[in-house]
């Protein structure tokens, strides 16, 4: 985290943000694993498109969360 960002976030706020990011990681893991399992099922073409959207969105959210956690270190 940059010095400017550290100066603007109180330590207790940073701790709470880290906790929330950790909890978000746990929730996203459930979605990602469920999407993976859904991908092993035989899906019709329409359901396959919905699954692809779900999987892409979950992976994107996980990457954003990862970047957030990196900034808080």
Secondary structure, DSSP 8 states (H G I E B T S, - for coil): --HHHHHHS-HHHHHHHHHHHHHHHHHHHHHHHHHHHHHTS---HHHHHHHHHHHHHHHHHHHHHHHHHHHH-
